[in-house]
């Protein structure tokens, strides 16, 4: 696989795959330190430090089982069972259970990476220039592109969370992720996470039933995100226990698909104006023209591991019907083992035109939440952005509908995502 020209190689000692385990419920009694072999630079697999092991629900994989690590790009599309991470949990862990954490992709082995704070490729972040990744499976020979923003607080000696920002149909990373009212780069600097901004094929993603050229061609955008993660992990000390995805519209569909098919890698997602892209969940039009396929290569959504979900949707969305939110959330309520009972959400909280509810009974170690926010009268919008995240100025709002007077997506989404780790 041809990588970015800035690619460096780790020492040969890093060529061994990690031994990893998923622990659905760790406690003080079953938390025993286990030392792990460092990852290779291709997979981006982690777990060089201490992990929970030996519990009744622990499953060994990686080198011992002959399988790849998180971020590996050689498992079949739709199969996220390649390797799960350990049972580390973030804040919000309750019930007296404690899950342990582990180091990132490059710490503890003397390899500090060749990237530091800044933008990759270097230069004006608003320029439409990209890193290139080639040879990714399921891309039909197409080279693909992405940008990376590393905040000033980054240190190669400390693993840092990663957020994938996924633009909508007809957009690109500059138009959406760096829009003045979306401003994920500003949030990255303020909160301390690595921002990854992939660029869609013909400005689209294969999210299942939605949308555009990528779905029509049947491109494997799940493998693409795994490969991009592995490449970023070869340059930076990323924390594979805190990998998140968010997106608008078509990018929301892909966020959901990543949770369906790559739950070993993505811990939490926050789609806006999107849906689970199986054929049974419909509702998208684009300027009056249907953009949904009658069928989908995402035939079912059966994540191997629980994924936290925050779904934000306007009740008057003219492009992706609001009623797909309930079906999409129900998919993850069932998959995560939550209950149908709801209560007012704590993060984000309801207010003004926005009502946020959380489903009960979700797993506590690692901590999982499924939350839906409904914006009354809201359109097809990244709420809080003056142009609804369209990148089209005042004309953008004329097409997508009304904004929110209360919800600010970027703030609410990071407040939600940052609470989860595995």
C-alpha positions in Angstrom: 0.0 0.0 0.0 1.4 3.3 -1.1 1.2 5.9 1.7 1.7 9.6 2.2 5.1 10.9 1.2 5.7 11.9 4.8 5.4 8.3 6.0 8.2 7.1 8.4 9.0 3.6 9.5 9.0 2.4 13.1 11.9 0.2 14.3 11.7 -3.5 13.3 10.8 -4.4 16.9 7.4 -2.8 16.3 6.5 -5.3 13.6 4.8 -7.7 16.0 1.0 -7.5 16.4 -0.5 -6.5 19.7 -2.3 -9.0 22.0 -5.5 -7.3 22.9 -8.7 -8.1 24.8 -12.2 -6.8 25.1 -13.6 -6.7 28.6 -17.3 -6.1 28.7 -17.2 -5.7 32.5 -14.0 -5.2 34.5 -13.9 -4.9 38.3 -11.2 -4.6 40.9 -11.3 -8.4 41.4 -10.6 -9.3 37.8 -8.3 -6.4 36.8 -4.8 -7.9 36.4 -1.9 -6.2 34.6 -0.9 -7.8 31.4 2.1 -6.6 29.3 1.5 -6.5 25.6 3.7 -6.6 22.5 3.8 -3.3 20.6 1.9 -2.8 17.4 3.2 -2.7 13.9 2.9 0.6 11.9 0.5 -0.9 9.4 -2.4 -1.8 11.6 -2.1 1.0 14.1 -3.0 -1.6 16.7 -2.4 -0.5 20.3 -2.1 -1.9 23.7 1.5 -1.5 24.7 0.6 -0.9 28.3 -1.7 -2.4 31.0 -5.1 -3.8 30.2 -7.9 -5.6 32.0 -7.5 -9.4 31.6 -8.7 -12.7 33.0 -12.3 -11.7 33.5 -15.1 -14.1 32.5 -16.0 -12.0 29.4 -12.4 -11.3 28.3 -11.6 -12.5 24.8 -8.0 -12.8 23.6 -7.2 -11.9 20.0 -4.4 -10.2 18.0 -1.1 -12.1 17.9 -2.3 -15.0 20.1 -5.3 -15.6 17.9 -3.6 -14.7 14.6 -5.9 -11.7 14.0 -5.1 -8.1 13.2 -5.4 -5.2 15.6 -7.6 -2.2 15.8 -7.3 -0.1 12.6 -6.4 -3.2 10.5 -7.6 -2.9 6.9 -7.5 -6.5 5.9 -10.8 -7.8 7.3 -13.8 -8.3 5.1 -16.1 -5.3 4.7 -18.8 -5.3 7.3 -16.7 -7.4 9.7 -15.6 -5.5 12.7 -14.4 -8.5 14.6 -10.7 -8.2 13.7 -9.7 -7.1 17.1 -11.4 -5.2 20.0 -9.6 -3.1 22.5 -9.5 -3.5 26.2 -12.2 -2.5 28.6 -11.0 1.0 29.6 -13.7 3.4 30.3 -13.8 7.2 30.6 -15.7 9.3 33.0 -19.2 8.3 33.9 -18.3 4.8 35.0 -20.8 3.8 37.8 -21.7 0.9 40.0 -18.3 0.6 41.7 -16.8 -1.1 38.6 -13.3 0.0 37.5 -11.9 -0.6 34.0 -8.3 -0.1 33.4 -6.6 1.8 30.6 -3.6 1.3 28.4 -1.0 3.4 26.5 -1.3 4.8 23.0 0.3 3.6 19.8 3.8 4.8 20.3 4.5 5.5 24.0 6.7 3.4 26.2 8.9 2.2 23.3 11.1 5.1 22.6 9.3 5.9 19.3 8.0 9.5 19.4 6.7 9.8 15.9 7.7 12.3 13.2 4.6 14.6 13.4 4.0 17.3 16.0 1.4 20.0 16.5 0.3 21.5 13.2 -1.5 20.7 10.0 -0.9 17.8 7.6 -0.3 18.6 4.8 1.4 21.7 6.1 0.4 25.2 5.0 -3.0 27.0 5.0 -5.5 24.6 6.6 -8.2 26.2 4.5 -6.5 25.2 1.3 -7.9 22.2 -0.5 -4.7 20.2 -0.4 -4.6 16.7 1.1 -2.5 13.8 2.1 -3.0 10.8 -0.3 -3.5 7.2 0.6 -3.5 4.6 -2.2 -4.1 0.9 -2.5 -6.9 0.7 0.1 -9.1 -2.3 -0.5 -12.5 -1.8 -1.8 -11.6 1.6 -3.4 -11.4 0.2 -7.0 -8.0 1.6 -7.5 -8.9 5.2 -6.5 -6.4 7.2 -4.5 -8.1 8.8 -1.5 -7.4 12.0 0.4 -7.5 13.4 4.0 -6.3 16.2 6.2 -5.1 16.1 9.8 -5.0 18.8 12.4 -2.9 18.3 15.5 -3.5 20.7 18.4 -0.7 22.7 20.1 -1.2 20.6 23.3 -0.1 17.4 21.6 2.9 15.6 23.1 4.3 12.5 21.6 4.7 11.1 25.1 0.9 11.1 25.8 -1.7 9.3 23.7 -4.4 11.7 22.4 -8.0 11.0 21.3 -8.9 11.1 17.6 -12.1 12.5 16.0 -13.1 11.8 12.4 -15.1 14.6 10.8 -17.2 13.4 7.9 -18.6 16.0 5.5 -22.0 15.9 3.8 -22.9 15.1 0.2 -21.5 17.7 -2.2 -19.1 19.0 0.4 -15.4 18.6 1.3 -13.5 18.9 4.6 -12.8 22.6 4.2 -16.4 23.4 3.4 -17.8 21.5 6.4 -15.3 20.6 9.1 -13.6 24.0 9.0 -16.8 26.1 8.4 -16.7 29.0 10.9 -19.7 27.7 12.8 -18.5 24.1 12.8 -14.9 24.8 13.5 -13.7 21.4 14.6 -10.1 22.6 14.3 -10.8 25.3 16.9 -12.5 22.7 19.2 -9.4 20.5 18.7 -7.1 23.2 19.9 -9.3 24.0 22.9 -10.0 20.4 24.0 -6.9 18.5 22.9 -7.8 15.9 20.3 -6.4 15.0 16.9 -8.8 16.0 14.1 -8.9 13.7 11.0 -10.8 15.1 7.9 -11.2 12.6 5.1 -12.3 13.7 1.6 -15.2 11.9 0.0 -15.2 10.2 -3.4 -17.1 12.6 -5.8 -17.9 14.5 -2.6 -19.8 11.5 -1.2 -19.6 8.5 1.1 -20.9 5.0 0.9 -23.1 5.1 4.0 -25.4 2.3 2.8 -28.5 3.6 1.2 -27.0 7.0 1.1 -25.5 8.7 -1.0 -24.0 9.8 -4.4 -21.2 8.3 -6.4 -19.5 6.4 -3.5 -22.7 4.4 -2.7 -23.4 3.8 -6.4 -19.9 2.5 -6.9 -20.1 0.4 -3.7 -16.8 1.8 -2.3 -15.6 0.4 1.0 -15.4 3.5 3.0 -15.1 1.6 6.3 -11.8 0.1 5.2 -10.8 3.6 4.1 -11.3 4.9 7.6 -9.4 2.0 9.1 -6.5 2.6 6.8 -6.4 6.3 7.5 -6.4 5.6 11.2 -3.5 3.2 10.8 -1.6 5.8 8.8 -2.2 8.6 11.3 -1.2 6.2 14.1 2.1 5.6 12.4 3.0 9.3 12.8 1.3 10.3 16.0 0.7 8.8 19.5 -3.0 8.3 19.2 -5.2 6.7 21.8 -7.1 3.9 20.0 -9.4 3.6 23.1 -10.8 7.0 22.3 -11.6 7.1 18.6 -14.8 8.9 17.6 -16.7 9.9 14.4 -19.2 12.6 13.6 -20.7 13.8 10.4 -23.5 15.7 8.8 -26.1 14.1 6.5 -24.2 11.7 4.2 -21.4 12.0 6.8 -23.9 11.0 9.4 -24.8 7.9 7.5 -21.1 6.9 7.3 -20.8 7.6 11.0 -23.5 5.1 11.7 -22.0 2.6 9.3 -18.7 2.9 11.1 -20.5 2.0 14.3 -22.2 -0.9 12.6 -19.1 -2.4 10.9 -16.1 -1.0 12.8 -17.2 -1.1 16.5 -13.8 -2.5 17.4 -12.3 0.9 16.4 -14.9 3.5 17.0 -16.0 3.9 20.6 -18.7 6.6 20.1 -20.3 8.4 17.2 -22.5 11.6 16.8 -24.3 11.8 13.5 -26.4 14.8 12.6 -29.3 14.6 10.1 -28.2 11.0 9.2 -29.4 7.5 9.7 -28.4 3.9 9.7 -28.1 3.1 6.0 -29.9 -0.2 5.7 -32.7 -0.4 3.1 -35.4 -0.6 5.8 -34.5 2.9 7.1 -35.3 5.5 4.4 -36.2 9.1 4.2 -33.6 11.1 2.2 -34.2 13.4 -0.7 -31.9 16.0 -2.3 -33.7 19.0 -3.7 -36.7 16.8 -4.4 -34.6 14.1 -6.1 -34.3 10.7 -4.3 -30.7 9.9 -3.3 -31.5 6.7 -1.5 -30.8 3.4 -3.2 -33.7 0.9 -3.0 -31.2 -1.6 -1.7 -28.0 -1.2 0.3 -24.7 -3.1 0.7 -25.2 -2.4 4.4 -27.7 -5.2 4.8 -27.8 -5.2 8.6 -26.3 -3.3 11.5 -24.9 -5.8 14.0 -22.0 -4.2 15.8 -19.7 -6.7 17.7 -19.2 -4.3 20.6 -21.3 -1.6 22.2 -20.9 1.9 20.7 -22.2 5.1 22.3 -24.4 7.2 20.0 -25.6 10.8 20.0 -28.1 11.5 17.2 -29.2 15.1 16.5 -32.0 15.8 14.1 -34.3 18.6 13.2 -38.0 17.8 13.2 -38.6 19.8 10.0 -35.6 18.5 8.1 -36.5 18.7 4.4 -33.8 16.4 3.1 -33.4 13.5 5.6 -36.8 12.9 7.2 -36.8 13.3 11.0 -38.6 9.9 11.5 -35.5 8.0 10.6 -34.0 9.1 13.9 -36.2 6.7 15.9 -35.4 3.7 13.8 -31.6 4.4 13.9 -31.6 4.9 17.6 -33.6 1.7 18.1 -31.0 -0.2 16.2 -28.3 0.8 18.7 -30.6 0.5 21.8 -31.0 -3.1 20.8 -27.4 -3.7 19.7 -25.9 -2.1 22.9 -28.3 -4.0 25.2 -30.1 -0.9 26.5 -33.7 -0.6 27.4 -36.6 1.2 25.6 -37.2 3.4 28.6 -36.0 7.0 28.3 -35.1 9.8 30.6 -33.9 13.4 30.1 -30.3 13.3 29.0 -27.5 14.8 31.1 -25.1 15.4 28.2 -26.3 17.2 26.3 -29.1 18.8 28.3 -32.5 19.8 26.9 -33.3 23.5 26.5 -35.1 26.0 24.3 -36.2 24.2 21.1 -34.1 21.1 21.8 -35.2 18.0 23.7 -32.5 15.3 24.5 -33.4 11.9 25.9 -31.2 9.0 26.9 -32.1 5.4 26.9 -31.7 3.4 30.1 -30.1 0.1 31.0 -27.0 0.5 28.8 -23.7 -1.2 29.8 -21.7 0.6 32.5 -18.2 -0.9 32.0 -17.3 0.2 29.5 -19.8 3.0 29.9 -22.2 3.3 27.0 -25.0 5.7 26.2 -27.6 6.1 23.4 -29.0 9.6 23.2 -31.3 11.4 20.8 -31.7 15.1 20.5 -34.7 16.6 18.6 -34.7 20.2 17.5 -38.2 21.4 17.1 -38.7 23.0 13.7 -35.0 22.5 12.9 -33.8 21.8 9.4 -31.1 19.8 7.7 -28.6 21.7 9.8 -25.4 21.6 11.8 -27.0 23.6 14.6 -25.1 26.5 15.9 -23.4 27.3 12.6 -24.8 30.4 11.0 -25.0 28.7 7.6 -26.0 25.3 9.1 -22.7 23.8 8.2 -23.3 24.1 4.5 -20.3 26.3 3.8 -22.6 28.3 1.6 -23.2 31.5 3.7 -26.7 32.9 4.0 -27.8 31.0 0.9 -27.1 27.7 2.7 -29.9 28.3 5.2 -32.4 29.0 2.4 -31.9 25.4 1.2 -31.7 23.4 4.4 -34.2 25.0 6.7 -34.1 26.6 10.1 -31.3 26.7 12.7 -31.6 26.3 16.4 -31.6 29.0 19.0 -30.3 26.7 21.6 -28.4 23.7 20.3 -24.7 24.2 19.3 -23.7 20.9 17.7 -19.9 21.2 18.0 -20.0 21.9 21.7 -22.6 19.4 22.5 -21.1 16.6 20.4 -17.6 16.9 21.9 -19.1 17.1 25.4 -20.8 13.8 24.7 -18.0 12.0 22.8 -15.2 12.9 25.2 -16.8 11.0 28.0 -16.3 7.6 26.5 -13.4 5.2 26.2 -13.0 1.5 25.9 
